Amino acid sequence: IVERVIDRLAFSHLTLQEFFVVEYLQIEQQNRIDFATITDWNIWREPILLMCGKSADPTTFIERLITYHTELALLCILEADNTLLNLQRIHPLLDTTLEKVGKGQFALIDMIPALVGLMSIDKSPFSRQIMDFVKAYFHTFDAQGRADLITTIANCGTREAARLLLYLRDSLPDQRPNILNGLVLIGGVAVEEALLSC
């Protein structure tokens, strides 16, 4: 805690402040958070992710959150204790999200980091569904949109992002040069790991 101005104290490190917010909500509010009252999701992003990670019932937490902030709810899946997640209840949430992307209610490009993250869950039951969806949706973009999508996937920089691009490369031969550019952006280690996991 530092004194920003005379008689005004503030946390010097936001992560510590976010930690105390979560502790307060868990102890004083019994994990109750009214998502409907949140006006600035950027401020609440890390505390919500931490709350989900510490939750004894992350599935219910995610189900409540998804009606207010879909992308953050998908990211919460990654933070949750896998042994506590009810994947049978999570799958319909992903189905609904992909359906909304298909209808244009969400931009696929905005959801890519969360979707690629879902592929990183150990033995992810979501990988094939996500890869097939991105492949099917790929042709709805113009040339610039495809390039932006490839760059967004590549910017995730993970083995799963490389797996998705390798899948697209094999499925969409007419797009190979663009997809190879994305693989180059990711870099060697993640691509090598993806090739070994295929």
C-alpha positions as CSV (number, residue, x, y, z in Angstrom):
1,I,0.0,0.0,0.0
2,V,1.4,3.4,-1.0
3,E,0.2,6.9,-0.4
4,R,-0.7,8.3,-3.8
5,V,-1.6,11.7,-2.5
6,I,-1.8,13.1,1.0
7,D,-4.2,10.9,3.0
8,R,-5.0,8.7,0.0
9,L,-3.8,5.2,0.1
10,A,-3.8,2.8,-2.8
11,F,-2.5,-0.6,-3.7
12,S,0.8,-0.4,-5.5
13,H,0.1,-3.8,-7.2
14,L,-3.3,-4.5,-8.7
15,T,-2.9,-8.2,-8.3
16,L,-2.8,-7.9,-4.6
17,Q,-5.9,-5.7,-4.6
18,E,-7.7,-8.2,-6.8
19,F,-6.7,-11.0,-4.4
20,F,-8.2,-9.1,-1.5
21,V,-11.4,-8.4,-3.4
22,V,-11.8,-12.1,-4.0
23,E,-11.0,-12.9,-0.3
24,Y,-13.6,-10.3,0.7
25,L,-16.2,-11.8,-1.6
26,Q,-15.5,-15.3,-0.4
27,I,-15.5,-14.6,3.3
28,E,-17.9,-11.7,3.7
29,Q,-20.3,-12.3,0.8
30,Q,-20.2,-16.1,0.7
31,N,-19.0,-16.0,-2.9
32,R,-22.0,-13.9,-4.0
33,I,-21.3,-11.5,-6.8
34,D,-24.0,-9.7,-8.7
35,F,-22.8,-9.9,-12.3
36,A,-25.7,-7.6,-13.4
37,T,-24.1,-4.7,-11.5
38,I,-20.7,-4.9,-13.2
39,T,-20.3,-2.0,-15.5
40,D,-16.5,-2.3,-16.2
41,W,-15.6,-5.9,-17.0
42,N,-12.0,-5.0,-17.6
43,I,-11.6,-4.1,-13.9
44,W,-13.4,-7.3,-12.8
45,R,-11.7,-9.7,-15.2
46,E,-8.9,-11.0,-12.9
47,P,-11.0,-11.1,-9.7
48,I,-13.6,-13.2,-11.6
49,L,-11.0,-15.5,-13.0
50,L,-9.5,-16.0,-9.5
51,M,-13.0,-16.5,-7.9
52,C,-13.7,-19.2,-10.4
53,G,-10.4,-20.8,-9.8
54,K,-11.0,-20.9,-6.1
55,S,-14.7,-21.9,-6.4
56,A,-15.9,-25.3,-5.0
57,D,-18.6,-25.3,-7.7
58,P,-17.0,-23.6,-10.8
59,T,-19.6,-25.0,-13.2
60,T,-22.5,-23.1,-11.5
61,F,-20.2,-20.0,-11.4
62,I,-19.5,-20.3,-15.1
63,E,-23.2,-20.9,-15.9
64,R,-24.2,-17.7,-14.0
65,L,-21.4,-15.7,-15.7
66,I,-22.0,-16.7,-19.3
67,T,-25.3,-14.8,-19.5
68,Y,-23.4,-11.6,-18.7
69,H,-19.9,-12.1,-20.3
70,T,-19.4,-15.1,-22.6
71,E,-15.8,-14.7,-23.3
72,L,-14.9,-14.3,-19.7
73,A,-17.0,-17.4,-18.8
74,L,-15.1,-19.4,-21.4
75,L,-11.8,-18.2,-19.9
76,C,-13.1,-19.2,-16.4
77,I,-13.3,-22.8,-17.6
78,L,-9.5,-22.7,-18.0
79,E,-9.1,-21.3,-14.4
80,A,-11.4,-23.8,-12.8
81,D,-10.2,-27.0,-11.1
82,N,-10.8,-29.6,-13.8
83,T,-11.8,-32.2,-11.2
84,L,-14.6,-30.0,-10.1
85,L,-16.0,-29.1,-13.6
86,N,-19.1,-30.8,-14.8
87,L,-18.2,-31.1,-18.5
88,Q,-21.7,-32.4,-19.3
89,R,-23.0,-29.0,-18.2
90,I,-20.1,-27.0,-19.8
91,H,-20.6,-28.6,-23.3
92,P,-24.0,-26.9,-23.9
93,L,-22.4,-23.5,-23.0
94,L,-19.8,-24.0,-25.7
95,D,-22.5,-25.2,-28.1
96,T,-24.6,-22.0,-27.4
97,T,-21.5,-19.8,-27.8
98,L,-20.6,-21.3,-31.1
99,E,-24.2,-21.0,-32.3
100,K,-24.2,-17.3,-31.3
101,V,-20.9,-16.8,-33.3
102,G,-22.5,-18.5,-36.3
103,K,-25.5,-16.1,-36.0
104,G,-23.2,-13.1,-35.8
105,Q,-24.0,-12.3,-32.2
106,F,-20.3,-12.6,-31.3
107,A,-17.3,-12.1,-33.4
108,L,-15.3,-15.3,-33.9
109,I,-12.1,-13.3,-33.8
110,D,-12.9,-12.0,-30.3
111,M,-13.6,-15.5,-29.0
112,I,-10.4,-17.1,-30.5
113,P,-8.2,-16.7,-27.3
114,A,-10.8,-18.4,-25.1
115,L,-11.6,-21.1,-27.7
116,V,-7.9,-21.9,-28.2
117,G,-7.5,-21.9,-24.4
118,L,-10.3,-24.5,-24.1
119,M,-8.3,-26.7,-26.4
120,S,-5.5,-26.7,-23.9
121,I,-7.5,-28.5,-21.2
122,D,-5.9,-31.9,-20.6
123,K,-7.6,-34.4,-23.0
124,S,-10.0,-31.6,-24.0
125,P,-13.4,-32.8,-25.1
126,F,-13.8,-29.5,-26.9
127,S,-10.8,-29.6,-29.4
128,R,-12.5,-31.3,-32.4
129,Q,-15.6,-29.3,-32.0
130,I,-13.7,-26.0,-31.9
131,M,-11.4,-26.9,-34.8
132,D,-14.3,-28.1,-37.0
133,F,-16.3,-24.9,-36.2
134,V,-13.4,-22.6,-37.1
135,K,-12.8,-24.5,-40.3
136,A,-16.5,-24.3,-41.3
137,Y,-16.6,-20.6,-40.4
138,F,-13.3,-19.7,-42.1
139,H,-14.9,-19.3,-45.6
140,T,-17.4,-16.7,-44.3
141,F,-14.5,-14.2,-44.1
142,D,-13.1,-12.2,-47.0
143,A,-9.3,-12.4,-47.7
144,Q,-8.5,-9.7,-45.1
145,G,-10.7,-11.3,-42.5
146,R,-9.0,-14.7,-43.0
147,A,-5.6,-13.1,-42.6
148,D,-6.8,-11.4,-39.4
149,L,-8.2,-14.7,-38.1
150,I,-5.0,-16.5,-38.8
151,T,-3.0,-13.8,-37.1
152,T,-5.3,-13.8,-34.0
153,I,-4.9,-17.6,-33.7
154,A,-1.1,-17.3,-34.1
155,N,-0.9,-14.5,-31.5
156,C,-2.2,-17.0,-28.9
157,G,1.3,-18.5,-29.3
158,T,0.5,-21.9,-27.9
159,R,0.7,-25.5,-29.0
160,E,-3.1,-25.5,-29.3
161,A,-3.0,-22.5,-31.6
162,A,-0.4,-24.3,-33.7
163,R,-2.6,-27.5,-33.7
164,L,-5.6,-25.4,-34.9
165,L,-3.5,-23.9,-37.7
166,L,-2.1,-27.3,-38.7
167,Y,-5.6,-28.6,-38.8
168,L,-6.7,-25.7,-41.0
169,R,-3.6,-26.1,-43.2
170,D,-4.6,-29.8,-43.9
171,S,-8.3,-29.0,-44.3
172,L,-8.0,-25.9,-46.4
173,P,-5.3,-26.5,-49.0
174,D,-6.1,-23.2,-50.8
175,Q,-5.1,-21.3,-47.7
176,R,-1.8,-23.0,-47.0
177,P,0.5,-20.0,-47.7
178,N,-1.5,-17.8,-45.3
179,I,-1.7,-20.5,-42.7
180,L,2.1,-21.2,-42.9
181,N,2.6,-17.5,-42.2
182,G,0.6,-17.9,-39.0
183,L,2.7,-20.9,-38.0
184,V,5.8,-18.9,-38.5
185,L,4.4,-16.2,-36.2
186,I,3.8,-18.8,-33.5
187,G,7.4,-20.0,-33.6
188,G,9.2,-23.3,-33.6
189,V,8.7,-24.8,-30.1
190,A,4.9,-24.6,-30.1
191,V,4.7,-25.8,-33.7
192,E,7.0,-28.7,-32.9
193,E,4.9,-29.7,-29.8
194,A,1.7,-29.5,-31.9
195,L,3.3,-31.7,-34.6
196,L,4.3,-34.3,-31.9
197,S,0.8,-34.3,-30.4
198,C,-1.0,-34.9,-33.7
